[in-house]
């Protein structure tokens, strides 16, 4: 049954005129900026929120933005932070590809507010990319649709890879806190500080800030929720597959410093001066795409402890949470065998392996491939969000809303990840993003009316949550909190309705194993 209370689509209460009316130019930290108008939405792109982290400021916490003279043209996205990608430069060279720069601490604002006196809820998007890559300029991240429905949408850049997350003893010595790494998280905190100080100029409410992100962006929300440096700087969060729990528990500073030392040796650099003398392109090329090398760590400052311990002690930033994952986070491994599947479970889970194999049985190679995919999705996707939500419900007072995205977007076979002969990807990692942003049109796929309706529902839930801390509203299926229905999640798929949490016995085994 649909719940009739709440706001429904916030646009009903915040109807916009044909043209946006925010006065231009806008005064922000550093000076005045001028944006562009897209129908009823004012768009400001490439706003600097910190000084360029270059030269001696490489591997340091963000410094205040450098003031400019005149009116800054905020009409183009800022550069992407250095990363490997399809346009990467020659790995042997020193030049970054076009569109990348170490000078990359910029953010973007979309608003349909009539004036700076409005106080619309604010949503701050943190991109994913495994802490190795990421960009605010992707069409599926365009914030115009959310802005038209009544929020002020902000997307932020942050350093990734070795420039964003390398720890090293030589860098720790320079820090007043005697730590290093976590520079990308410090960028996110600095961006939130900027939002708190400046968002009212765009018609936003600095007392209603929701952070949201997917993959590494979702993990970032879990670190911000656990960091005293972010306390009071946001009021709710949406996590879309990713949290520092379970297999994604952050490593300690000492271990990360050791990796940094080995990385520096590969490049013939051991001192801070020698490391800063290396080009960004060489650092990024040497790091490659290996997962888990450079990512947030427990440094005792930005991240005081393992996240599970922070929540166990009730020391998290106690804010309302809307968190979930997708049905097909892991891809099908067509080379997996029955023997390999059983051996892999045994190696990962030890004494818990027999029970997990009983709950996830296979008797042929083909069956092993399917259950291996399911168990990988459960351990890397479902469990991290399950553990995070339950931790908040145990020691926090703010509510938790859990979802499971099961819709299989109509991706053409020619665009399948892995090629046209690969298995259908299902509801893959990140498949929900264009639905949440109402940006289905960013991909020329044969969308159906159900896809469009689901996008409207998800966007309404997200906006209502940003406005009030409760996703429920008029015309939407009722979404219970975790405390009201701990065994349920909201299915966002062919139907939108609460369902029993899938694979709960497996999740309980994983909790016993990974939560030790």
C-alpha positions in Angstrom: 0.0 0.0 0.0 1.3 3.4 -0.9 2.0 5.8 2.0 0.2 9.1 1.6 2.2 11.2 4.0 5.6 12.9 3.3 6.6 15.0 0.4 6.3 12.7 -2.6 8.2 14.4 -5.4 9.6 17.5 -3.8 8.9 19.3 -7.0 5.3 19.5 -6.0 6.2 21.8 -3.2 9.0 23.5 -5.0 7.6 24.2 -8.4 10.1 26.0 -10.6 9.5 28.7 -13.2 10.5 28.5 -16.8 13.9 30.0 -16.1 16.2 29.8 -13.1 16.5 33.0 -11.1 19.7 32.6 -9.1 21.5 35.9 -9.5 24.6 35.6 -11.6 27.5 36.2 -10.7 27.5 34.3 -7.4 29.9 35.1 -4.6 31.8 32.0 -3.2 35.1 31.3 -1.5 37.8 33.0 -3.7 35.6 35.4 -5.6 32.7 35.6 -8.0 31.7 33.0 -10.5 29.4 33.0 -13.5 27.6 29.9 -14.7 25.2 29.0 -17.4 21.4 28.4 -17.7 19.9 25.2 -19.0 16.1 25.8 -19.1 15.1 26.2 -15.5 18.4 25.0 -14.1 21.4 27.1 -13.4 24.6 25.1 -13.8 28.0 26.1 -12.4 30.9 23.8 -13.4 34.5 23.6 -12.4 34.3 25.7 -9.2 37.7 25.5 -7.3 37.1 24.5 -3.7 40.8 24.2 -2.6 44.2 25.3 -3.8 45.7 23.1 -6.5 47.5 20.2 -4.7 50.7 20.5 -6.8 54.4 21.0 -6.0 55.0 21.1 -2.3 51.2 20.7 -1.8 51.2 17.2 -3.4 50.4 14.7 -0.6 49.1 17.3 1.8 45.7 18.1 3.2 43.8 20.6 1.0 44.7 24.2 1.4 42.3 27.1 1.1 41.3 28.1 -2.4 43.4 30.7 -4.1 41.4 33.9 -4.7 41.0 35.2 -8.2 40.3 38.6 -9.7 37.2 39.4 -11.8 34.4 36.9 -12.4 35.5 33.2 -12.8 33.8 31.5 -15.7 32.2 28.3 -14.2 31.0 26.8 -17.4 33.3 23.8 -18.0 34.1 20.8 -15.8 37.5 21.0 -14.1 40.2 18.5 -15.0 40.0 14.9 -13.9 42.5 13.9 -11.2 45.4 11.9 -12.7 44.4 8.3 -13.5 44.8 5.5 -16.0 42.1 5.4 -18.6 41.3 5.0 -22.3 43.0 8.3 -23.1 46.1 7.7 -21.0 49.4 9.0 -22.2 52.4 6.8 -23.2 53.2 5.0 -19.9 56.9 5.8 -20.5 56.2 9.6 -20.8 55.8 12.4 -18.3 52.6 13.9 -19.8 49.1 13.4 -18.6 46.4 12.9 -21.2 44.2 15.9 -22.1 41.6 16.6 -19.5 43.7 15.4 -16.5 45.7 17.5 -14.1 47.0 17.4 -10.6 45.1 20.7 -10.3 41.8 18.8 -10.0 40.0 20.0 -6.8 36.8 21.3 -8.4 33.1 20.8 -7.9 29.9 21.5 -9.8 26.5 22.8 -8.8 23.1 22.4 -10.4 20.2 24.4 -8.9 16.7 25.4 -10.0 16.2 27.6 -6.9 14.5 30.9 -7.6 16.8 32.9 -5.3 19.5 32.5 -2.7 16.9 32.9 0.0 15.5 29.4 -0.7 16.6 26.5 1.5 16.4 23.4 -0.7 17.9 20.1 0.4 21.4 19.5 -0.9 22.8 16.3 -2.4 26.6 15.9 -2.7 27.6 13.2 -5.2 30.9 11.3 -4.7 32.0 9.3 -7.7 33.2 5.7 -7.7 36.1 4.1 -9.6 37.8 1.9 -7.1 39.9 4.8 -5.7 41.9 4.4 -8.9 39.7 6.5 -11.2 36.6 8.7 -11.3 35.2 11.8 -12.9 32.4 14.2 -12.4 31.9 14.8 -16.1 30.1 11.5 -16.9 26.7 12.1 -18.6 25.0 9.7 -16.1 26.1 12.0 -13.3 24.5 15.1 -14.8 22.5 16.8 -12.0 19.9 18.7 -13.9 17.0 16.2 -13.4 17.5 16.1 -9.7 17.8 19.9 -9.6 14.5 20.3 -11.5 12.8 18.1 -8.9 13.9 20.4 -6.0 17.4 19.7 -4.7 20.6 21.5 -5.1 23.0 18.9 -6.6 26.7 19.1 -6.1 29.3 16.7 -7.5 32.9 16.8 -6.2 36.3 15.8 -7.5 38.9 14.1 -5.2 42.4 12.7 -5.7 42.7 9.0 -6.5 45.4 6.4 -6.9 48.8 7.1 -5.4 48.2 10.8 -5.5 45.1 10.4 -3.4 45.9 7.5 -1.1 49.6 6.7 -0.9 51.0 6.4 2.6 54.8 6.7 3.2 57.0 7.2 6.3 58.6 10.2 4.6 55.2 11.8 4.1 54.0 10.9 7.6 56.9 12.8 9.2 55.8 16.0 7.5 52.3 15.8 8.9 51.4 17.4 12.2 49.4 14.2 12.9 52.4 12.0 11.8 50.2 10.2 9.3 49.9 10.0 5.5 47.5 8.6 2.9 43.7 9.4 3.0 44.3 12.6 0.9 41.3 11.8 -1.2 39.1 11.6 1.9 40.5 14.9 3.1 39.5 16.4 -0.3 35.9 15.2 0.3 35.9 16.8 3.8 37.2 20.1 2.3 34.5 19.9 -0.4 31.8 19.5 2.4 33.3 22.5 4.2 32.9 24.5 1.0 29.3 23.3 0.6 28.5 24.3 4.2 30.0 27.8 3.7 28.7 28.5 0.2 25.6 26.5 -0.8 23.1 29.0 0.5 24.2 31.3 -2.3 22.7 28.7 -4.7 19.4 28.3 -2.8 20.6 25.3 -0.8 20.1 24.5 2.9 23.5 24.0 4.7 21.6 22.2 7.4 20.2 19.5 5.1 23.2 18.0 3.3 23.0 14.4 2.0 26.2 12.7 0.8 25.7 9.9 -1.7 27.9 7.8 -3.9 28.4 4.4 -5.6 31.2 1.9 -5.2 34.2 3.8 -3.9 31.9 6.8 -3.6 29.6 4.7 -1.3 32.7 3.5 0.6 33.6 7.1 1.0 30.3 7.9 2.7 31.0 5.1 5.2 34.4 6.6 6.0 32.9 10.1 6.3 30.2 8.6 8.6 33.1 7.3 10.7 35.4 10.3 10.7 35.4 13.0 13.4 36.7 15.3 10.8 33.3 15.1 9.0 31.1 15.5 12.1 28.3 17.9 11.6 29.2 18.5 7.9 26.4 16.4 6.5 23.1 15.2 7.8 22.2 12.0 5.9 23.8 9.6 3.5 23.0 7.2 0.7 25.4 4.4 0.0 25.1 2.5 -3.2 27.2 -0.7 -2.9 30.3 -0.1 -0.9 31.4 0.3 2.8 34.5 -0.3 4.8 33.2 -3.5 6.4 33.8 -7.2 5.9 36.3 -7.9 3.0 36.6 -4.2 2.5 37.9 -3.4 6.0 40.6 -0.7 5.7 44.2 -1.7 6.4 46.4 0.0 9.1 48.7 2.9 8.5 51.9 0.9 9.1 50.9 -1.7 6.4 50.1 1.1 4.0 53.4 2.9 4.7 55.2 -0.4 3.9 53.4 -0.6 0.5 54.3 3.0 -0.1 58.0 2.3 0.6 58.0 -0.6 -1.9 56.2 1.5 -4.5 58.7 4.3 -4.1 61.6 1.9 -4.5 60.2 0.7 -7.8 60.5 4.3 -9.1 63.9 5.0 -7.4 62.5 7.4 -4.8 62.6 7.1 -1.0 62.5 10.7 0.3 59.6 13.1 0.1 61.6 15.3 -2.2 62.4 12.4 -4.6 58.7 11.3 -4.6 57.5 14.9 -5.5 60.1 15.1 -8.2 58.3 12.2 -10.1 55.8 13.2 -12.7 52.1 12.4 -12.0 52.1 10.3 -15.2 54.9 8.1 -14.0 53.2 7.6 -10.6 49.9 6.7 -12.2 51.5 4.4 -14.8 53.5 2.5 -12.1 50.4 2.1 -9.9 48.3 0.6 -12.7 44.9 -0.8 -12.1 45.8 -3.3 -9.3 42.9 -3.2 -6.9 43.4 -2.4 -3.2 46.9 -0.9 -3.4 45.9 2.7 -2.8 42.7 3.3 -0.8 41.5 4.6 2.6 43.4 3.3 5.6 43.1 3.4 9.4 45.4 6.3 10.2 44.1 7.2 13.6 43.1 10.7 12.4 40.8 10.8 9.4 39.8 7.2 10.1 40.4 6.6 13.8 39.8 2.8 13.8 38.2 0.0 11.8 34.7 1.0 11.0 33.1 -1.9 12.7 34.8 -0.9 15.9 33.8 2.7 15.6 30.2 1.7 15.2 30.4 -0.9 17.9 31.4 1.9 20.3 28.7 4.2 19.0 31.3 6.8 17.8 30.0 7.2 14.3 28.4 10.3 12.9 24.8 9.3 13.7 22.9 10.2 10.6 20.0 8.7 8.7 21.2 6.1 6.2 19.7 4.7 2.9 22.0 1.8 1.8 21.9 -1.2 -0.5 23.4 -3.2 -3.3 22.6 -4.8 -6.6 21.6 -8.4 -7.5 24.5 -9.0 -9.8 27.5 -7.2 -8.3 29.9 -9.9 -9.4 30.3 -11.1 -13.0 30.0 -14.7 -14.1 33.4 -16.4 -14.2 33.0 -18.8 -17.1 36.4 -20.4 -16.4 35.4 -21.4 -12.9 35.2 -25.2 -12.2 33.5 -27.1 -9.5 36.8 -28.0 -7.9 38.0 -24.5 -8.1 34.9 -23.1 -6.5 35.0 -25.5 -3.6 38.7 -24.9 -3.1 38.2 -21.1 -3.2 35.5 -21.2 -0.6 37.6 -23.4 1.6 40.6 -21.0 1.4 38.6 -17.9 2.1 36.3 -19.2 4.8 38.1 -22.0 6.6 35.9 -23.7 9.2 32.9 -21.8 7.9 33.4 -23.2 4.4 31.3 -26.4 4.8 28.2 -24.6 5.9 28.6 -22.0 3.1 29.0 -24.8 0.5 25.9 -26.4 2.0 23.9 -23.1 1.6 25.4 -22.5 -1.9 25.7 -26.0 -3.4 26.9 -27.0 -6.8 27.5 -30.3 -8.5 28.7 -29.3 -12.0 31.1 -26.7 -13.4 28.1 -24.7 -14.8 26.4 -24.7 -11.4 29.6 -23.7 -9.7 29.9 -20.7 -12.0 26.4 -19.5 -11.0 26.8 -20.1 -7.2 30.3 -18.6 -7.3 28.8 -15.4 -8.8 26.0 -15.4 -6.2 28.4 -15.9 -3.3 30.8 -13.3 -4.5 27.9 -10.8 -4.9 26.7 -11.7 -1.4 30.1 -11.3 0.2 31.4 -8.2 -1.6 28.1 -6.4 -2.1 25.2 -7.6 0.1 27.3 -8.3 3.2 29.1 -5.0 3.4 25.9 -3.1 3.3 24.1 -5.5 5.6 26.9 -5.2 8.2 27.0 -1.4 7.9 23.3 -1.0 8.3 23.0 -3.4 11.2 25.9 -1.7 12.9 24.1 1.7 12.7 20.9 0.1 13.9 22.6 -1.4 16.9 24.3 1.7 18.3 22.8 4.7 16.4 19.5 6.5 16.8 19.0 7.6 13.2 17.1 5.3 11.0 18.4 2.9 8.3 16.6 2.1 5.1 17.9 -0.9 3.0 17.3 -1.7 -0.6 18.2 -4.3 -3.2 18.3 -3.2 -6.9 17.2 -6.1 -9.2 16.2 -4.4 -12.4 18.2 -5.6 -15.5 18.7 -2.7 -17.7 18.1 -3.3 -21.5 21.7 -3.1 -22.5 22.3 -4.1 -26.1 24.3 -7.3 -26.6 27.0 -5.3 -28.5 27.7 -3.3 -25.3 27.9 -6.3 -22.9 30.9 -6.0 -20.5 33.4 -8.6 -21.9 32.0 -8.4 -25.4 28.8 -9.6 -27.2 29.5 -13.2 -26.5 29.7 -12.7 -22.7 26.8 -13.7 -20.4 24.2 -11.0 -19.8 25.3 -8.8 -17.0 22.0 -8.7 -15.1 21.6 -5.9 -12.5 25.3 -5.2 -12.5 27.6 -3.0 -10.3 26.4 0.6 -10.9 23.3 -0.3 -13.0 21.2 1.8 -10.7 23.0 5.1 -11.2 21.1 6.4 -14.3 17.9 5.5 -12.6 18.7 7.5 -9.5 19.8 10.5 -11.6 16.9 10.2 -14.1 19.5 10.0 -16.8 18.3 7.0 -18.8 18.5 9.1 -21.9 22.3 9.3 -21.4 22.4 5.8 -22.9 20.7 5.0 -26.2 19.1 1.7 -25.0 15.5 0.4 -25.5 14.2 1.6 -22.2 10.6 0.5 -21.3 7.9 2.3 -19.4 8.9 0.2 -16.3 12.4 1.5 -16.5 11.1 5.1 -16.6 8.7 4.5 -13.8 11.4 2.9 -11.7 13.6 5.8 -12.3 10.9 8.2 -11.1 10.4 6.1 -8.0 14.1 5.8 -7.1 14.6 9.5 -7.7 11.6 10.3 -5.5 12.8 8.1 -2.7 16.3 9.7 -2.9 14.9 13.3 -2.9 12.4 12.6 -0.1 15.2 11.1 2.0 17.4 14.2 1.3 14.6 16.5 2.3 13.4 14.8 5.5 15.5 11.7 6.3 12.6 9.5 5.2 12.3 8.2 1.6 8.5 7.6 1.9 6.0 9.9 0.2 2.7 10.1 -1.6 2.2 7.6 -4.4 5.2 5.5 -3.4 5.2 1.9 -1.9 5.9 2.1 1.8 9.5 1.5 2.8 10.0 0.3 6.4 13.1 1.1 8.4 15.6 -1.6 9.4 14.3 -1.5 12.9 10.7 -2.0 11.8 11.5 -4.9 9.5 15.1 -6.2 10.0 14.6 -9.2 7.8 13.4 -7.1 4.8 14.8 -4.9 2.1 13.1 -2.7 -0.5 13.3 -4.3 -3.9 13.9 -1.8 -6.7 13.3 -3.8 -9.9 10.5 -5.3 -11.9 8.5 -4.5 -8.8 9.0 -1.9 -6.0 8.1 -3.6 -2.7 9.6 -4.8 0.5 10.9 -8.4 0.2 12.6 -10.8 2.6 16.3 -10.2 2.5 17.9 -12.7 0.1 20.6 -15.1 1.3 20.1 -14.2 4.9 21.6 -17.5 6.2 24.7 -16.9 4.1 24.9 -13.4 5.4 24.8 -14.6 9.0 27.7 -17.1 8.3 29.7 -14.3 6.7 29.0 -12.0 9.7 30.3 -14.7 12.0 33.4 -15.1 9.9 34.2 -11.6 8.7 32.9 -9.8 11.8 35.4 -11.5 14.1 
